[in-house]
Amino acid sequence: MAHARISANLPPDIDPTKAPIAFGRRALPKLQEELHSPELLTQQRALMALCDLVHDPENVYQAIEIGFLDNLKSLLLHHNSTVRQKTTEILCIMAMHNVGRQGLIQNGVISALTELLDDPVDICRKNAHRIFEMMAKLHEGAVDILHAGLIPSLVFKLETESDEIQELILDTLSNSLRVEAAEALATGAVTILKEKKRNLSIILKGKSVLCEEVTPVLVSLLEDTDPQVQASAAGALMFATVKPQGRFSALAAEAIPPLLKLVAEETSKARLSSIKTLTMLAELPEGRKTLLDHIDTFQQCLNDPCEAVKRAAKIAISVIKWKPF
């Protein structure tokens, strides 16, 4: 099945001819002047020429030194979509260089890019999210993203963006949680997910980012009054406990009692995920010892009308009862 892809091709009516580039170190200052031109075509040509130059880290360094980033930040709000597209493309290329990433952090580019989250042009939004994704891999970049208050906005965007952009958002969120989980929680990321009734496991999909700070929050949500939130939290824990670190974190957060409660509720939306999570915890000696006193809870699930729940309960019982030779 074919999927629509976000194209970076420029409109056919835009002259792609680049601005003539001055010789040596005069090249960037000349382009800087042209970016201030009242002529739209002159600005576009200057941006296209700059796009080529910033592949060289030396040019990136010089561009930052002479104040290019302030100009580029202002162009992010330009009325012309091609100007915005090329501006974000330049920033993307700069973010590929260490000197560029540091420059973006020091010049507040991340905060400026938040203005593009609702840009009507797909490629402009995609480029912005590419920059966020690259910056989130750095400790300073992740902190900058958190301080810019981006986490709630990124979570909201998971509801509406294309698959391409969603993938970038997930990488940004997971890296932010990995680097500064406590600060990510302080921004209310989990609360936003809860309010949106979004599956909490989406941030953890394909990532090993659940940590000691996040697990207690998910465990507390198992006792939320909203069944959908309970199911989402159980699903996130199920994924997290695939990894040994996640199992130890869940045990330390005392996840077993609320999970058993959800298993005992016949109408619980979280029943299947809870059984599977407890099965993971039963692979640890401490978890198995605790769950041996609750075999009856799992046996009741053998009469569940859902075949998946029956199978999961049967597996759980066998794992809990397992004894080493």
C-alpha positions as CSV (number, residue, x, y, z in Angstrom):
1,M,0.0,0.0,0.0
2,A,1.5,3.3,-1.0
3,H,2.0,6.1,1.5
4,A,2.2,9.8,0.8
5,R,5.6,11.2,1.5
6,I,6.6,14.8,2.4
7,S,8.4,16.3,-0.6
8,A,11.2,18.8,-0.3
9,N,10.9,19.8,-3.9
10,L,10.6,23.6,-4.5
11,P,7.6,25.0,-6.3
12,P,8.1,25.0,-10.1
13,D,7.6,28.8,-10.4
14,I,10.6,29.5,-8.2
15,D,13.9,30.3,-9.9
16,P,16.4,27.8,-8.4
17,T,19.4,29.8,-9.6
18,K,21.6,30.5,-6.6
19,A,23.0,33.9,-5.7
20,P,26.5,34.6,-7.0
21,I,28.8,33.8,-4.1
22,A,31.6,36.2,-3.2
23,F,35.2,35.0,-2.9
24,G,36.6,33.6,0.4
25,R,35.5,35.0,3.7
26,R,33.4,37.7,2.1
27,A,30.9,35.0,0.8
28,L,28.9,34.7,4.0
29,P,28.8,38.4,4.9
30,K,27.5,39.1,1.3
31,L,24.8,36.5,1.7
32,Q,23.9,38.0,5.1
33,E,23.3,41.3,3.4
34,E,21.2,39.7,0.7
35,L,18.9,38.1,3.3
36,H,17.9,41.6,4.3
37,S,17.0,42.5,0.7
38,P,13.4,43.7,0.1
39,E,13.4,41.5,-3.0
40,L,11.9,38.1,-2.4
41,L,13.9,36.4,-5.2
42,T,17.1,37.8,-3.8
43,Q,16.4,36.3,-0.4
44,Q,15.5,32.9,-1.9
45,R,18.7,32.8,-4.0
46,A,20.8,33.8,-0.9
47,L,19.2,30.9,1.1
48,M,19.8,28.4,-1.6
49,A,23.5,29.4,-1.8
50,L,23.8,29.3,2.0
51,C,22.2,25.8,2.0
52,D,25.3,24.6,0.0
53,L,27.8,26.5,2.1
54,V,26.7,25.2,5.5
55,H,27.7,21.6,4.6
56,D,31.2,22.8,5.5
57,P,31.6,23.1,9.4
58,E,34.1,26.0,8.9
59,N,31.3,27.9,7.1
60,V,28.9,27.0,9.9
61,Y,31.3,28.4,12.5
62,Q,31.7,31.6,10.5
63,A,28.0,31.9,10.0
64,I,27.3,31.7,13.7
65,E,30.1,34.2,14.5
66,I,28.7,36.9,12.2
67,G,25.2,36.5,13.6
68,F,23.4,34.5,10.8
69,L,21.3,32.6,13.3
70,D,19.4,35.7,14.4
71,N,18.5,36.4,10.7
72,L,17.5,32.8,10.2
73,K,15.3,32.8,13.3
74,S,13.4,35.8,11.9
75,L,13.0,34.1,8.5
76,L,11.2,31.2,10.2
77,L,8.2,33.5,10.4
78,H,8.5,34.7,6.8
79,H,5.2,34.9,4.8
80,N,6.8,33.0,1.9
81,S,6.8,29.2,2.3
82,T,9.9,28.7,0.2
83,V,11.9,31.0,2.5
84,R,10.7,29.1,5.5
85,Q,11.5,25.8,3.9
86,K,15.0,26.7,2.9
87,T,15.6,28.3,6.3
88,T,14.6,25.1,8.1
89,E,16.7,23.1,5.7
90,I,19.8,25.3,6.5
91,L,19.2,24.8,10.2
92,C,18.9,21.0,9.7
93,I,22.3,20.9,8.0
94,M,23.8,23.1,10.6
95,A,22.5,20.8,13.3
96,M,24.5,17.9,11.7
97,H,27.7,19.6,12.9
98,N,28.7,19.8,16.5
99,V,29.5,23.5,16.2
100,G,26.1,24.0,14.6
101,R,24.3,22.2,17.4
102,Q,26.0,24.3,20.0
103,G,25.2,27.4,18.1
104,L,21.5,26.5,17.9
105,I,21.4,25.9,21.6
106,Q,23.2,29.2,22.5
107,N,21.1,31.3,20.2
108,G,17.7,30.0,21.2
109,V,16.8,28.4,17.9
110,I,14.8,25.6,19.5
111,S,12.3,28.0,21.1
112,A,12.0,29.9,17.8
113,L,11.2,26.7,15.9
114,T,8.2,26.1,18.1
115,E,6.4,28.6,15.9
116,L,6.5,26.1,13.0
117,L,4.6,23.3,14.8
118,D,1.4,24.5,13.1
119,D,3.0,25.6,9.8
120,P,0.7,24.8,6.9
121,V,3.6,23.4,4.8
122,D,4.4,19.8,5.6
123,I,8.1,20.1,4.8
124,C,8.6,23.0,7.1
125,R,7.1,21.1,10.0
126,K,9.2,18.0,9.1
127,N,12.4,20.0,9.0
128,A,11.6,21.5,12.4
129,H,11.0,18.1,13.9
130,R,14.2,16.8,12.3
131,I,16.1,19.5,14.2
132,F,14.3,18.7,17.4
133,E,15.2,15.0,17.0
134,M,18.9,15.8,16.4
135,M,19.1,18.2,19.2
136,A,17.4,15.9,21.7
137,K,20.3,13.5,21.4
138,L,22.5,16.0,23.2
139,H,22.0,16.5,27.0
140,E,21.9,20.3,26.5
141,G,19.6,20.0,23.6
142,A,17.1,17.8,25.5
143,V,17.2,20.2,28.4
144,D,16.5,23.1,25.9
145,I,13.6,21.2,24.5
146,L,12.1,20.7,28.0
147,H,12.7,24.3,29.1
148,A,11.0,25.5,25.9
149,G,7.9,23.6,27.0
150,L,7.8,21.5,23.9
151,I,6.9,18.1,25.4
152,P,3.1,18.8,25.8
153,S,3.0,20.2,22.2
154,L,4.8,17.3,20.8
155,V,2.5,14.8,22.5
156,F,-0.5,16.6,21.1
157,K,1.0,16.5,17.6
158,L,1.1,12.7,17.8
159,E,-2.6,12.8,17.2
160,T,-2.5,14.7,13.9
161,E,0.9,14.4,12.2
162,S,1.9,12.0,9.4
163,D,3.7,8.8,10.2
164,E,7.0,10.3,9.0
165,I,6.8,13.2,11.5
166,Q,5.3,11.0,14.3
167,E,8.5,8.9,14.1
168,L,10.6,12.0,14.6
169,I,8.4,13.1,17.5
170,L,8.8,9.7,19.2
171,D,12.5,9.9,18.9
172,T,12.6,13.4,20.3
173,L,10.3,12.4,23.2
174,S,12.2,9.2,24.0
175,N,15.6,10.9,23.9
176,S,14.3,13.7,26.1
177,L,13.0,11.2,28.7
178,R,16.3,9.3,28.5
179,V,18.4,12.4,29.2
180,E,16.2,14.2,31.7
181,A,13.3,12.0,32.7
182,A,12.6,13.9,35.9
183,E,12.4,17.2,34.0
184,A,10.2,15.6,31.4
185,L,7.8,14.4,34.0
186,A,7.8,17.9,35.6
187,T,6.6,19.3,32.3
188,G,3.5,17.1,32.6
189,A,4.2,14.8,29.6
190,V,2.5,11.8,31.3
191,T,-0.4,14.0,32.4
192,I,-0.9,15.3,28.8
193,L,-0.9,11.7,27.6
194,K,-3.5,10.8,30.2
195,E,-5.7,13.7,29.3
196,K,-5.5,12.9,25.6
197,K,-6.3,9.2,26.4
198,R,-3.3,8.4,24.3
199,N,-1.6,5.0,24.7
200,L,1.3,5.7,27.1
201,S,3.4,3.0,25.5
202,I,3.7,5.1,22.3
203,I,6.7,7.0,23.8
204,L,8.3,3.7,24.7
205,K,7.7,2.0,21.4
206,G,11.0,0.6,20.1
207,K,12.9,2.5,22.9
208,S,14.4,1.4,26.2
209,V,13.8,4.7,27.9
210,L,11.6,3.7,30.9
211,C,13.5,4.6,34.0
212,E,13.1,4.7,37.8
213,E,11.5,8.2,37.6
214,V,8.9,7.1,35.0
215,T,7.8,3.8,36.4
216,P,6.2,5.0,39.6
217,V,4.1,7.4,37.6
218,L,2.8,4.6,35.4
219,V,2.1,2.5,38.4
220,S,0.1,5.3,40.0
221,L,-2.0,5.6,36.8
222,L,-3.0,1.9,37.2
223,E,-5.3,3.1,39.9
224,D,-6.7,6.0,37.9
225,T,-10.5,6.3,37.8
226,D,-10.5,6.3,33.9
227,P,-10.4,2.7,32.6
228,Q,-8.7,3.9,29.4
229,V,-5.9,5.5,31.4
230,Q,-5.5,2.3,33.4
231,A,-5.2,0.3,30.2
232,S,-2.7,2.7,28.7
233,A,-0.5,2.5,31.8
234,A,-0.7,-1.3,31.9
235,G,0.3,-1.4,28.2
236,A,3.3,0.8,28.9
237,L,4.4,-1.3,31.8
238,M,3.9,-4.5,29.7
239,F,6.3,-3.1,27.1
240,A,8.8,-1.8,29.7
241,T,9.0,-5.1,31.6
242,V,10.3,-6.9,28.5
243,K,13.7,-5.6,29.6
244,P,15.2,-6.8,32.9
245,Q,15.7,-3.1,34.0
246,G,12.0,-2.5,33.5
247,R,11.1,-5.6,35.6
248,F,13.3,-4.5,38.5
249,S,11.9,-0.9,38.3
250,A,8.3,-2.2,38.3
251,L,8.9,-4.4,41.3
252,A,10.6,-1.5,43.2
253,A,7.5,0.7,42.4
254,E,5.2,-2.0,43.9
255,A,3.4,-2.6,40.6
256,I,2.1,-6.1,41.6
257,P,-0.8,-5.1,43.9
258,P,-2.5,-2.7,41.4
259,L,-1.9,-5.1,38.5
260,L,-3.5,-8.0,40.4
261,K,-6.5,-5.8,41.1
262,L,-6.9,-5.1,37.4
263,V,-6.6,-8.8,36.6
264,A,-9.4,-9.6,39.1
265,E,-11.8,-7.1,37.5
266,E,-13.6,-9.1,34.8
267,T,-14.6,-5.9,32.9
268,S,-11.2,-4.2,33.1
269,K,-9.8,-3.0,29.7
270,A,-6.3,-3.5,31.3
271,R,-6.8,-7.2,32.1
272,L,-4.8,-8.7,29.3
273,S,-1.9,-6.2,29.6
274,S,-1.8,-6.7,33.3
275,I,-1.6,-10.5,33.1
276,K,1.2,-10.2,30.6
277,T,3.1,-7.7,32.8
278,L,2.7,-9.9,35.8
279,T,4.0,-12.8,33.8
280,M,7.2,-10.8,33.1
281,L,7.5,-10.0,36.8
282,A,7.1,-13.7,37.7
283,E,10.4,-14.3,35.9
284,L,12.1,-12.7,38.8
285,P,12.4,-14.8,42.0
286,E,10.9,-12.0,44.1
287,G,8.0,-11.6,41.8
288,R,7.3,-15.3,41.5
289,K,7.4,-15.7,45.3
290,T,4.8,-12.9,45.7
291,L,2.5,-14.2,42.9
292,L,2.5,-17.8,44.1
293,D,-0.1,-16.6,46.7
294,H,-2.4,-15.3,44.0
295,I,-2.7,-18.2,41.6
296,D,-6.5,-18.2,42.1
297,T,-6.7,-14.7,40.6
298,F,-5.2,-16.1,37.3
299,Q,-7.2,-19.3,37.4
300,Q,-10.4,-17.2,37.3
301,C,-9.2,-15.7,34.1
302,L,-9.3,-19.1,32.4
303,N,-13.1,-18.6,32.1
304,D,-12.8,-15.2,30.4
305,P,-14.7,-15.0,27.1
306,C,-11.6,-13.6,25.5
307,E,-9.3,-16.3,24.1
308,A,-6.2,-14.0,24.4
309,V,-6.9,-13.5,28.1
310,K,-7.3,-17.3,28.6
311,R,-4.0,-18.0,26.9
312,A,-2.2,-15.3,28.8
313,A,-3.5,-16.5,32.1
314,K,-2.5,-20.1,31.3
315,I,1.1,-18.9,30.5
316,A,1.2,-16.8,33.6
317,I,0.2,-19.7,35.8
318,S,2.9,-22.0,34.3
319,V,5.6,-19.3,34.7
320,I,4.6,-18.6,38.3
321,K,4.6,-22.3,39.2
322,W,7.9,-23.0,37.5
323,K,10.5,-24.5,39.7
324,P,14.2,-24.9,38.9
325,F,15.4,-28.5,38.7
